[in-house]
Amino acid sequence: MITYWQIVRNGLLPLQTYIKGSVINVVSPSHEELNMLKNTFKIDEDFLSDIMDVDERSRMEVDEGKLYLIYRVPYYNKENGLPYATMPLGVMLSDEALIVIGSQHNDVLAEVFSKNIKKQVDYENKIEFLFHIIDYSTITYLKFLKMINGETNVIEQALEKSTKNEELHKLLLMEKCLVYFNTSLRSNEILIAKLRNSKYFKKNEVDEELVEDVIIEIKQAIEMTHVYSDILSGMMDAFASVISNNLNIVMKKLTIVTITLMIPTLVASFFGMNVPNFMENSPFAFAGILVSALALATVGVVMIGRNKWM
């Protein structure tokens, strides 16, 4: 889907068709739309192919006066095998247009092109608008990191009483999300430093406060990812031992129950043998055997309790 936006002083206005200098937002483009971008705006075909590759790294290059940039942004998809992941977001900047391309829907583009803008941004300065997109991307990273931490706390509570591996698999999934976040954030940090030293940044008066906010927030996101990853790794090792210990406790209780039930079974087995015994002709034989079995079982339970085997 392609939408067109006109840059005005305080934001963006939706357009029906493209006009020179507008912003083009492309989300989940079809094959025909990719061909249109390639033929109409002369976007490099390899660049479009790289955006569709979910594993493409962050990078920037300049070709024929156009700035091509790929920046990894976070996205959430609960139906995906990995709920929190990252994807490449492509940006092509030229005198004619600013084109933002996402291979699928994500919260970053939804927020940038919404009407609820909380920060003052000079939209006419396209480099500053680009940093505005990066800023929202980093804010989304921080939001998802807090959500991952919240889900980890829920899994931690479930692990305290668990004897299964299901919760450990969930923790492993959260750790995998953090690995993707950490890799993407570090590559984004290098990209921002490269973009800041580029000629596009130097020839435009970009709000230094916005740039500093972006750098501080991305460093904070990297630090949070590192801390959460270390905590999660230690937690997985600790709870692997907890699950093993919980299983041992269950096995001990089952063993005690088995031993307790074995005592009356053993007594009944002795009297059930086809050999003469002193209670053979007694009318109280069954009751005596039953009382003896219960008495010995009670003695066994008392001994287990006194020795604190339970």
ZAGU-292231 format. One record per atom (N, C-alpha, C, CB): x, z, y. Coordinates in pm, whole numbers, plus 50000, padded with zeros to 5 digits. Glycine has a CB too. Layout:
% ZAGU-292231
XZY...
This chain:
% ZAGU-292231
500855000049881500005000050000500895000050124499035012350001500544991650219501314990450344500414993950461501884976050360500895002650547500185006150670501115004050788499655020850665500525000450902501294997651023500965007951129501004983251075501995012151203501825022651303502555018651431502355036351250501835020051540502415017151671503025029851729501355011251768504235028451781504925039951840504405041951982506465037951839503895053752010503485057552144504315069752185501945060652151504105074352305504975084852358504875097752278504625087552503503675101452237503485114452171503215113452021502355121752236503395101551963503135100651820502955086351774501915108451785502115084651675501895071651613500405068451612502465071351470500095055751631498705051051624498605040651513498245045151761497585041551428497435031751319497085017951373496355036351220497615007651309497364993851346496764986351228498664986951395496074975451258495514967051154496534956851103494264959851205497374952151193498414942451157499734946451221498004928151201500764939551181502104942651230502314936951370503164937051135502964945051455503454940151584504924944151594502614946051703505664936751673507104939051683507394953151734507754928551775508344959751669508744973151710507944984351648508674974151856506974981051562506134991451502506814997551381504764985551462506195008151329506665015051210505805010451092506615030651227506455007150982505735002350863505945012650752506234988150819504845017750702504895027550593504455020750464503995039950625505335020750365505055014050238505105024550127506075002450212503985025850053503905035649944503435028449818502935047449981504145030649709503825024349579503575009349597502585031149515504565002049645504334987749672504154979649544505494981949752503284969749552503094960449441504174949749447501674954049446504214941349345505214930649341505014921049457505144923149206503764918249489503474909149602503914915249734501974905749607503694928249750504094934849875505614935249889503534949149880506324937149779507784936849784508294923049823508374940849648507644912749771508024899049809507744896649957507264888649724506644902050007506334900350149507394907150236504944906150181507824919250198508864926250274510174918350271509084940350217510464912650156511724905050143511684892250226511994901749996510554885250225510474872250293510204873750443509384863650229509334883250480508954884550621510004891850702507624891750631510494902850648511434911150723512884909750677511024925650713513104900350585514454897250538515184909550485515254890950651514454917850412515064929650352515804925450226514004940450320516994930650208517824927250094517094930749963519174934550102517084921349870516364923349743516944934749661516384910449661518274936149664518914947049589518504960649645520444945649594518314961349776517894973849839516494977749791517914972449992515594968049782514244970749733514274975149586513354958349750515134968849508515244972549366515794986749352516154962549290516734990349438517315003849432516275014649465518505004949529515365011649557514335021349593513405023949474513525016349715513165013849393512295015449277512985022649162511815001949230514305024449172515065031649069515035046549102516545026449061514405054549014514225068849043515545076349046513315075048940516605070648989517895077448982518875072849090518515075348847518405064649182519295059449285519775070749377518585048449368521075070849408521655081549489521425078949638523165082749460521635089149719521525087749865522725079849917521455101849933522445070550007523525062350064523005055050187524075052149960523915049450264523555041150378524565029850391523505049550508524095018850447524965007450471524384999150585525124998750343525244991250646524834982650757525094968250716525594986250889524064959950732524184945950694523424937450794523654943550549524144928250860523554919150958522784926651067522624909250888523364937551114522754945151223521604954051181522284935851327521324954851052520244963351001520834975450930519324955450905520204986650953520624998950887519765001150764520535011250984520395001450646519715004350521520095018550478520074993750410519085026450451519345040450415518425044450300519135049750536519005051350202518235057150092518455072150093518645050949953517375079450103517425093950114516525099850006516985098850256517025109349929516245115049819515325126149873517185120649707514045124849842513035134249888512345140649766511995127249980511815152749783511145159249670509695154749657511195174449687509185155849537507755153249515507275161849400507495138149486505975164049399505345172549297504315164349221504675185049361504385165149089503425158149003503225166648879503925143748966502115173948875501865183148763501645175848632500665191848793501285163048637501085155248515502395149648461500095144048540503435150748541504725145748497505395156048406505635142548618506315151648321507025161048236507845170948316507925153548140508315166648433509065175248524508245176748651510485169248556507605188448673506665189648786507315188048922505995203048780508525193148939509225191849067510445183049046509645205949123510465171849115511575162449098511875156049233511225151548991512835146749233513195139649356513115124749331514605143749404512955117349439512835102749431513525096749552511345098349424513965084249543514605077849659513565073149760515475066049614513845075649886513015070749996513865060950076512485082550087513405048650087514175038450156513745036750301514065025350084514735034650388514465032250530515285020250575514805044850616514625010550637515304999050697515044999450846514814985550633516105000150924515985001351069516604989051135516665014251119515794982351217516284970951293515594970851428516024957451217515914960851510515274959851642513794956351630515984949451728513424949951520512044945451504511114956251449512004933551414511644964951363510764974751299511564985951235509874967951194510834996651205511345007551123510455007850998511335021551200511035004550885510265003550761510655015050669510494989850691509655022650627509855033950536509175030550405509295047350597509945031050295509435026750165509595037850063510165013950117508485041750000508505051549892507935045349766507695064049931508615047449654508165041349528506845047249480509225042949420506515059349526505245065649492504855075449601505325072749355503615080149593503115089449694503925102449691501605092349673504205107849808504925120549816504485128049941506465118349816504715141049940504265149650049504985146850181504445164050012506195141750173506975139350295506325128650381508415135250260506055117050321505425106250397504005110050440505395093350314503305117350354501945121450389501955130350513501285128950272502985138750525503075147850640503555140550765504005159550608504555131850748505115124750864504075115850929506315116350821503245109250848502265100050903500875106350915502195087650817500825119550920499565126350945499415128651096499485139750868498255133451132497985135751275498325149951318496535132751306498675158451223498955172351256500455174451276498435181751145500985168751380502405169851409502655182751488502915157451488503565191051435503835203951498505085203751587503985214651392505945193851568507185193351644507145181751744508405191951550507775183951859507865173451959509005163951922508085179552101508655151451904509645141551862509525129351952509445137651712510685123951989510705111652067510565099951969512025110352153509335095551948509085085251848509695071751889507595083751825509855069652018510415056952064511895055852029510215055452214512555067152009513935067351963513905067251810514715080052018514175055751750513985054251607514945062651524514125039851569516155064851576517085073551504516575087851503518495072851568516005092251615515435105651620514205106651528515055109451765513435095851523512295095751431512775096451286511445083051454513915089951258514505090651124514905104951090515725081251115515505111951186515845125951163514595134551149516715131251278513535130251212512255137251197511765136351053511195131351293511915124550990511555122850849512435131650760511675108050808513735131750789514665140050712514325154750726516115137550758513925158650846513545172650871512355176750785513225174851019511335168350780510165171350697510515171450548509045161250723511455162950511511905162850373512545176150335512895151550349513395181450423514065194150395513065205650393515155196850498512095205250483511045215550484510265215250352510075213450604510015203350301509315202050172510165207450058508945187350145511475205050064512385210949964512235226149964513855206949994512265232250082512165246850092510825251850039512345251450238509765244450068508435248350018508385247849867507345239250077508915237249808508895235949662509805246349596509325221949621510915249849661511795260149606511075273549597513055261449692510275276749697509495289149692508445288549582508835291749829507865276749561506875275249454507545276749317506175261449464508745271149301509475272649176509805287349151510765264249178510215294449257510515308649242509265316449203511095314249373508105312949259506865319649224506485317249078505735314949314506625304849032506325301848892507305308948798506375286648868508555310248841509545317348760509165332048745510945316148824508665338248851508245352348843507075354048745507855357548982506145344548744505015345248650505515344048506503975333948681506435334648483507005332948349507775345448307507925320548344508465351748403509235363848373508325375048323509995368448497507175376648384506235386948340505715384048200505055388048438505465371348170504985367748037506075369747931504505353248035507325368047970508425369247875508645383547828509695364147938508235393347907508475407347871507775411247741508015416347984506675404447708505935407847586505915396347486504505411747622506695386147512506625374147429507615374847313506885361747513507215368747202508125367047088508275352247056507605374746964507785343647143507835329247121508825322847218506435322947137509085309947194510035302547278509355294647389510845293047191508025295247397507295287147495507715290347638505785289147478507825303447668508215307347803509645303247836508055322347821510515303947736511895299447758511945284547788512755302647636511075276847723511005262447751510535260047895510045255447650509615268347942509155267148082510275270448180507945276348108511045280848147512185284348233513225273148233512825297448185513435267148118514385255948109513915244348196514545251447963512605242248202512045231548285512275234548433510545229848257512075247248473512325251048612513805249648648511865265548636514685252948553516125251448578516495236748595516945257748464515845228248517516085213848530515645208748667515355206148418514525213848716514065210148851515105214048956512705216948882515665225948941516655230749037517935222249032516995245449010518285217448914519465208848902519245195848980519785205748754518055189948966517735177849041517745180549191516365172348998517175191749232517145195249373518565196849428516335208149395519395204149354520755206849400521555193949416521465216349303521445184949316522175172249323521705163749440521995164449192520395163049459519845154849568520195160549705518325153649554520105173649719520385179949848521845178049889520055194849843522745179049793524155177449825524475162949865525025181649706523875153449798524085139449836523435136649972523515129949729522295143050000521655141450131522515147350243520265148050131523165158550214524025164850315525175155650354524575178250263525745149050255526835139550283526305127650363527485134550152525095123250329524495111950400524235115350547523185107750332523745127450573523475131550711524755131650794522805145350715525835136750735527115136850806527585122550836528195144350723527375113550741527765099550762526885093050867527675091750631525585095950864524655090350963524965095451103523205093650926525355108151111525655114151242526895107851305525865129251227527795102951225529025096751277528905081651291530185100051187527725076251262527555061751269527315057151413526395057351179527445044151433527265038551568525805039351612527745023951573524885039351513523465040251547523145053751610522595038051422523805064051563523565077351619524205078451757524115088251525525395072951772526145074651897525535066852013527585070351877524895055551983524335047652093522915051852131524345032952055522375061752061521045067052094521175081852131520055065251975520435085752231520455099752273519485107652185520065101152425520025112952078519225120451981519235135052020519755118451836518085141552005517955155752035518895163751943516485160552019519925169652003520905177051924520285189151855522065181552013519275194951918518615206551857517925202551726517595212751954517305190751725516665185851603517705183451494515885172951631518835177351531519895174551434520455187551377521015166451500520695197351463521215210251417520215217251326521565219251536518935216151360517905222151273517925215751135516505220451336518075202551131518125195551003519315200050920518175180351025520475201150984521695205150912521575219550862522935203751003521065228450946520915242550906519935243750790520445251151025518815236650799517795237650694518275231850561516535230450737519045221150566519515215450440520575224450377520095201350462521395231050459522345240850405521595252750345523315245650516520515256950411519705267850357519075263850225518615271950457518575251550216517965246850092518995246249979517335233050112520215241750010521265241349908521605255349860522535234349964521695264849953522015278649916520895284849832522265287050042519645282549872518515287649795518495281849654517205284549866518765268849644518795262449512519875268549425519015247349526521045270949485522155276749410521815290849362523435276949496521225298949451520875312749416519805313049307520385320349540518745305049324517675304849224518185299849089516515295949273519095290149093519645284948967520465295548895520505272448995521275303148971522065313848909521165324748851523035319949011520145328448926519205338648878518505333948752518165342148986518095321348753517365315748638518245315048514516825301748672519515311348533520435310648419520635324448357521785304648462520865334548444521015348148393519755353248326521415357348505518615349648384517335354048328517085348048190516185350448422517445335348173517245328948044518105335547936517565314148053519355338847971520225345647873519675359447839521665346947928519205366647942518695380147918517425379847834518425387148050516505370847866515235370547796515335364147658514215363247878516375356347634516615351647497516915363547408517795341347492517665373247462517935385647387516685394147375519045393647454515855394247482514615402047479513675396747371513925401747616513525383547364512655377547262513165380947122512575362347281514475380047104515055383646974514805398246941516555380646972514935406947043514695421247021513225423946992515155429347144512325417247062510885418847035510535414646894510065410647136511175403946848510935399346711511435409646610511605385746688512585415646640513115426046550512185438046542514505430546597511585441746656510645452946658509425449946572510215456146803508915437646586507755433646504508105433946356507265419546545509255428946321509685428846181509865443046128510985420946166510365452246212510535466046170509185472646141511295473946275508215470046229506885475846207506245470346080505985473146328506405457346057505845451445936506525457045811505985436245940507825459345821508555465145707508075479345677510075465245736507835487345783507335501045765505955500945701507295508545900505085491845747503755490745688503865486745540502895480345765504775477645511504965473245372505425484745283505985461745365506385492645333506885504045255505785514445233508095510645325504995516945339503905526745329502875522345225503225528745466502535509645223501565504545126502165503544985501045490845170503465502944975504105501744844504015514844765505565497644861503975526344835503945539344766502695540944680504025550744867501465539544736500285540644649500235529644542499025540244734500755517744576500795507044475501685511044357501325493844538502815517544386503735522044281503095532744192505025527444343502375542244256501685552744179500625546644088501035563244273499825537744143498775531344062499375523043949497895522444150500535517343974501185509343870501625517843752502375501843927502145529743780502565538743672501395542343581503205551443730500265546443644499115550743565498345538943505498185559043651498635526943553497955515343499498645509343379497815505043603499815514843343500525509643225499795513643096501975514943223499905505142998499205507342869500035516542779498945493742796500225529142829500975539442753500195552442763502455541142808500315561342665499605574242672500115582742788499765582042539499215590342853499625599642958498655611442959499655592643098499025622043031498265634543026496905633343092499045645643091496615623143170495325621843236494465611043171495515618643384494855607043051494185595842986492705598542961494865592542856492355610742916490975613942882490315623142985490915620442745490945624643099490395633843201489345626643285491525639443292488185633343314487155627243400487605626143546485865635243392488665633643580489145633543720490395624843736489455647943766490615616043638491835607743641491905598743766491905599143515490815591543794490835582343909491035589744041489525574243915490265601044054490385608744178491785614644192489335619844181492355619244082493705625144087494755614944125494055631343954494625602844066495585592344100495475588444247495375580044010494225587544294493985583644434494555594044529492485581744460494305606844500494815617644586496335617744584494255631344542496925615744466498395615644456498995604244537498825614344308498355592544527498865581044601498785583344752498085568444564497645588644799497475591444943498435602244989496035595544974498665612344907499565623144944500995618044960499505634344841501445610044864502805604544872502955594844990503155597544741501885587045015501925578045131502015585845261500695568845133501265597245267501305605645387502695611445405500265616945377503305616045295504665621445303505635610745356505135626545164505455598445308506315587545355506155584845503506035574845279504905585145551504645582845694505255593945778503135581945721505115606545730505695617945803507205616745811505295631245736507845612945702509295611445701509745600445797509795608345558509005589445798509335578545891509195583146035508425566245865508115591146063507915595946199508985605746241506565602346211509385614846152510415624746186511775618346211510545635046074512055607746139513325600746158513285590346271513725593946029512115589546339511925580546455512285566046419512795585246574511785561746300512005547946260510965538646320511985546846111509875544246371508835535846429509285530646567507505543846442
